[in-house]
Structure formats: structure tokens, C-alpha cells
């Protein structure tokens, strides 16, 4: 997708995706310095059905992979489904401890 502005709003703990000046999707997160928990992917209702949630998750994963200093915990069901559909990015996922 071209013509989009993707931003990491660190002060608000969220990634945003804008198109033509309109906010179309948000991905909230919590960062504890080791793990980024992606807690909620949300697309503004009037913009749903265009793949924006997938686009924002993809760009966030790309950003986190390029930084290389965090693992991801997919708390949001949509983010977990995205990782299931993109197994090439599974190396970024936090390991769950048994027990």
C-alpha cells in the first residue's frame, strides 16, 4: 500500500496509519524494554474492509524486526491470527514458558 503515513507514537504507546490525512487504523502496545505486547488492532469503522489492520500490523512487525531489540507478545486476537498467517515472522514472538 502506498500513500500512507505510518507512525510510532511512543508517548501514546501506539502505532498509527493515516491515509490522505485521515486516521484509518491504530495498533496499541505495551513495551517493557524486552517485550512489546501488541494489545489492540483497531480500524476506524468507516475504513474497515480495506486491509488497513493487516497493513498496520505488518508495518509494526517490520519496525520491530528492524530494531532487533524486542520480542513480540501478540495479546490481540487479530495480531495472533496475523502471525499464524505469516509464519516467517515467528522468530519475533516471545517464547512462552511452560507451567
Number of C-alpha atoms within 10 A of each C-alpha: 6 5 8 16 13 18 15 16 11 11 6 10 15 19 21 23 23 17 14 9 9 12 16 22 25 23 22 19 23 16 15 9 9 11 17 22 21 26 18 17 23 18 22 13 9 7 14 13 9 10 12 23 23 16 16 24 23 17 16 20 19 13 12 16 16 10 9 10 12 19 21 22 21 20 15 18 13 18 23 15 11 17 19 12 10 11 9 9 15 13 11 18 17 16 11 7 5 4 3
